[in-house]
Amino acid sequence: MSEFGAENHNGDTAGNGRPGPEGRTVQARRGLVAHAVGSLPDGALAGVLRSSQNAVAALGPEVPVEAVIQGPGVALLAEGSGFGEAISTAVAGGVRVLACGNSLRSAGVPAERLLPGVGMVPAAIAHLARRQWDGWAYVRL
């Protein structure tokens, strides 16, 4: 289990046992999920990572911050993209960087090519919904 709560294969989060939508348990700890979708033009991924790091600095390390990347831009999270250092810096700064598994498949990027520190969720849309049901703040960047 990570400090952000573990997710099992059907996406339920480990929490404090309070019932949530559809009988799921609600995670006790709330955070911020930053969502980037699309092809991410020049500088956009760097901006998302920077904004997420700024959120960690402003909200404090006890508030989890996730940057969820969906759409063709997931290719920027893979080896050879040139974003390894930026992603490493964000992860070291407390940001959880997540790629959409459906988007990886559509972009033809195998999950094994994701840069170190990048996680994956099966479907960004479902992950975002669950986070919001669990009380997390949502920001689209």
N, C-alpha and C positions, 0 to 999 in steps of 0.2 A: 504494500500500500504506500503510495506517495503522500507527501504532506498535503497534497491537493485533494486527496480522496481517491480511492481506487475505483476503477470502472470494470465491471465484468462484461462478458460478451454481449449481453443485451443492453448494456449501457447504464445500468443502475449504479448510482453512486453510493459509496459507504457513507453513512452519516450518523446522526444522533438518534435515529429510530423514529423520528416524527413522520407520520404518513404524508406523502406528497401525492402529486397527480398519479392516477392509475396504480395506487398502492405502493409506489416507490418510496424509499426513505429519503428524507431531505438532508442534505449536507449542512452541518452546523456552521461551517465556516463559509462566509460569502466572499466573493472576490470581484474582479473585473475581467471581462472577456472582450478583447479587441479583435474585430473581424475585418479581414481584408479579403476582398473577392475580386476576381477578374484577372487580367493579364499583368497587372502591376507594372505600369510604365516606369521609365528610368527614375530611380530614387525612391519609388513608392515603398518597396520593402524596407529599405533603410529607414524611411520615415516611420513606418509602422513599428519597427523594432525600437527606434529612438523614443517614440511616444510611449510605448509600453514600459521602457526603462524609466522614463520620467514619471509614469504612474506609480511604479514601485517606490521611487524616491519620495513622491508626494504623499502616498497613502501609507507608506511604511512597509517593512518586510513581512509583517504578519498578515498582510492582505495579499492573497494570491492573485497574480496577473497572468493571463494567457493571451497569446497572440495566435489566432486561428486563421490559417491561410487556406483559401478555397478558390478553385478555378485554375486556369492555366498558370497562374503565378506560383503554384506549388513547385514547378520545375526549378525555381530559384532556391529552393530548400535542398537541392540535391548536389552531389559532388560535381565539381567543375563549374559551378555557377558564379564563383567569385565572392560569395557571401559568407564563407566559412568564418571569417574573423568577426563580422558583424553579428552573426548568430551566436558564436561563442561568447562574445561580450554580453549580449542580451541575456543568455542563459546564466552566465556567471553573475549577472546583476539581478537575478531573481525572476526572470520572465520564462514562462513555459511556452515554447514555440511548438505549435501543432499543425500538421498537414492533414488535409482532408483525404482520406483513403479513396473515396470515389473520384476525386479530382486527380489524384496520382494515377489511377487506372486510366482515366480519360486522356491524360497527358502522356501516357506511355512511360511513366517513371516508376521503376520498381522501388518498393519501400526500402530495400537493402541499399539503395543509393542515397538515402537521406543523410544529410550531414550530421556529425555527432551532436547530440543535444536536442535534435528535432524528434518530437514524438508524432504519433499519428492517431487520429480518431477515424472510425469507419465512415462516418457521414458527418460533415461539419454542421449541416442543418439540424440534425438530431442533437448533436453535442450542444449547439447554441441554445436550442429549445430547453434542454435539460438544465443547463446552467441558469437560464432565466427562471425556470420553474423553481430552482433551488435558491433564488433570491440574488443571483449575481447581477451586477450592472453590465450592460451591453453598450459598446461603442463601435460604430462602423467607421473604419479609417480608409 
